Amino acid sequence: MQLLFKQKFVSLAGKYEIYDSKGNVVYMILGRVSIPKRYEIYDAKGNFLAELKAKVFDILPTFRLYIGDREAGCVKKKFTFLSPKFEVDCNGWRVDGNIWEWNYKIMSADSKTVATVSKQLLNLTDTYAIDVVDPKDALLALMVVLAIDAEKEGK
């Protein structure tokens, strides 16, 4: 299943629509200007699905992932000098690859690819393709990508 993460050209809080490969809206993301920073994820019909919440008093950026009201894990930036690294505490997943250039994979605990993320060039706004192997992992994979994007963009 392919998801296209297209950022809006101008958006104060962060509003995104996530499309499938046919151009249909699959998810809508609404960033909330609040402390802590929050992102809410809705399905195409406007039903609430999930939420990311930034932790306020962590030294390095950390996002807690919630599906409904259940905590599903967290994504935390690790301290490095050369390139960004993230610790994913969710389903035993990890992130491998070049996060700085938006070419990376989300891997399972048994080293199988959960999703491949790549930046698409020649678009007016940032657009990322998220190729998810198993559609049941799509929402959680999107949440990991959103957390990394929010940290990289300083949102």
C-alpha positions in Angstrom: 0.0 0.0 0.0 1.4 3.4 -1.0 0.7 6.5 0.9 1.7 10.0 -0.3 2.4 12.5 2.5 2.0 16.0 0.9 2.7 19.0 3.1 0.7 22.2 2.6 2.6 25.1 1.1 1.5 27.4 4.0 0.1 26.0 7.2 0.7 27.5 10.7 -0.3 24.5 12.8 0.4 21.7 10.2 -2.4 20.3 8.1 -1.8 17.4 5.8 -3.8 15.1 3.6 -2.4 11.6 3.0 -3.3 10.1 -0.3 -3.3 6.6 -1.7 -1.6 5.8 -5.1 -4.9 6.7 -6.9 -5.1 10.2 -5.4 -7.8 9.4 -2.9 -7.6 11.0 0.6 -6.9 8.2 3.1 -6.0 10.2 6.2 -6.2 13.8 7.3 -3.7 15.2 9.9 -4.4 18.3 11.9 -1.6 19.9 14.0 -2.8 21.6 17.1 -1.0 24.8 18.3 -0.8 23.7 21.9 1.6 22.8 24.7 2.5 20.0 24.2 2.4 20.0 20.4 -0.2 17.6 19.1 -1.2 16.0 15.8 -4.5 14.4 15.4 -5.1 11.8 12.6 -8.6 11.3 11.0 -9.8 8.9 8.4 -11.2 10.3 5.1 -14.7 10.6 6.6 -13.4 12.7 9.5 -13.4 10.0 12.2 -10.7 10.4 14.8 -8.2 7.6 14.7 -4.9 8.5 16.4 -2.8 11.2 18.0 0.8 12.2 18.4 1.8 14.2 21.5 5.2 15.8 22.0 6.7 15.4 25.5 7.3 18.9 27.0 10.3 18.4 29.3 12.5 16.0 27.4 16.0 17.1 26.4 15.7 15.5 23.0 12.3 15.6 21.1 10.0 12.7 21.9 6.6 12.0 20.5 4.1 9.6 22.1 1.9 7.7 19.7 -1.7 7.0 20.6 -4.3 4.9 18.6 -7.6 5.9 20.0 -6.9 6.3 23.7 -4.3 3.5 23.9 -0.6 4.4 23.9 1.0 2.5 21.0 4.7 3.6 21.5 7.0 6.6 21.1 9.6 8.0 18.7 12.6 9.8 20.3 15.5 11.6 18.6 18.8 10.2 19.7 21.9 12.4 20.3 24.3 12.2 17.4 26.8 14.5 15.8 26.6 13.6 12.1 23.2 12.5 11.0 19.8 12.3 12.7 18.8 9.0 14.4 15.6 8.1 16.0 14.7 5.5 18.6 11.4 3.8 17.9 9.7 2.1 20.9 6.8 0.6 19.0 6.2 -3.0 17.9 9.9 -3.7 18.1 10.4 -1.5 15.1 13.5 0.5 14.2 14.4 3.1 11.5 17.3 2.3 9.1 18.7 4.4 6.4 19.4 8.1 5.5 16.8 10.0 7.5 18.4 13.3 6.6 17.7 12.8 2.9 14.3 11.1 3.5 15.3 7.7 2.3 14.8 5.2 5.0 13.0 2.0 6.1 10.9 1.1 9.1 12.0 -2.4 10.0 10.3 -5.0 12.2 12.0 -6.8 15.2 12.8 -9.7 12.9 14.5 -7.4 10.3 11.6 -7.4 7.8 10.6 -4.2 6.0 7.5 -2.7 7.4 7.6 0.5 5.2 10.0 2.3 2.9 10.0 6.1 3.0 11.3 8.3 0.2 11.1 11.9 -0.7 9.6 12.7 -4.1 11.4 15.3 -6.1 10.0 18.0 -8.4 7.0 18.9 -6.2 6.0 22.4 -5.1 5.8 21.2 -1.4 7.5 18.4 0.3 6.0 15.0 -0.7 7.0 11.7 0.7 6.0 8.3 -0.5 5.4 5.7 2.2 5.3 2.2 0.8 3.7 0.0 3.5 4.1 -3.8 3.1 1.1 -4.8 5.2 -1.9 -2.4 5.1 -2.7 -3.1 8.7 0.6 -1.3 9.6 -0.2 1.8 7.6 -1.5 4.0 10.4 1.3 3.2 12.8 3.9 3.6 10.0 2.4 7.0 9.1 2.6 8.0 12.8 6.3 7.2 12.9 6.9 9.2 9.7 4.9 12.1 11.0 6.9 12.2 14.3 10.2 12.2 12.3 8.9 14.9 10.0 7.7 17.1 12.9 11.1 16.9 14.6 13.1 17.5 11.4 10.9 20.6 10.6 11.0 21.9 14.2 7.3 21.7 14.5 
